[in-house]
């Protein structure tokens, strides 16, 4: 049994079980649900909870009382390892202060495709881990399919979208783990991020390609799935670190959105 231990507990989020659960519940209480029970995917930020937790709460509020059994978590590479393709881990479990989350055996099936590989280093960053406590609070028994993307061509995005689409059903959720623009002054960041979120909500793939978000491949893969399956998209909330941490000199943007029927 190979367990991926928490890497950012006590840094990006509380390391204590009860403190962590209480904080997530606080974020969920302050958010609102759009009303659809046919949710397919959510866009969530992946920074420290003190910065982005409130915005992430809006994303996760949309799956409250829904019974997903499998969750694809898509993000772009945030490690120093350079590669092109889609990396899935060879761990058996991810662990957080709230317990262990099983990694689906589907990752072994994906590795049969030449676009998929397994690079352990890229799965040691925060991009998947910070999503897990929210899922653990909201879902009972579930497994995850973490996919960390890097430097995909349009054709590779389309192929990965088709592969994921084959495994989707009413018990499967896709989480896009992505922040928006990085380190611009506050007003500039707001302008860039609003444009990015508008392009995502309109599902304008060509315009999204021109935007600044750190998991752009992940966003574009889901947009291709969404357009194929006729999903709708709604932006839920936007803030940046200037709103939550006080400093507005160089900020990071955080957005939440939901894809639904």
Secondary structure as UniProt FT lines:
FT   STRAND          3..4
FT   TURN            10..12
FT   HELIX           17..29
FT   STRAND          39..44
FT   HELIX           49..61
FT   TURN            62..65
FT   STRAND          70..76
FT   STRAND          85..87
FT   STRAND          93..96
FT   TURN            97..98
FT   STRAND          99..103
FT   HELIX           106..110
FT   TURN            111..112
FT   TURN            114..115
FT   STRAND          116..117
FT   HELIX           120..123
FT   HELIX           126..138
FT   STRAND          143..150
FT   HELIX           154..165
FT   TURN            166..167
FT   TURN            170..171
FT   STRAND          172..177
FT   STRAND          182..184
FT   HELIX           186..201
FT   TURN            202..203
FT   HELIX           205..208
FT   TURN            209..210
FT   TURN            214..215
FT   HELIX           216..229
FT   STRAND          232..240
FT   HELIX           241..244
FT   STRAND          251..260
//
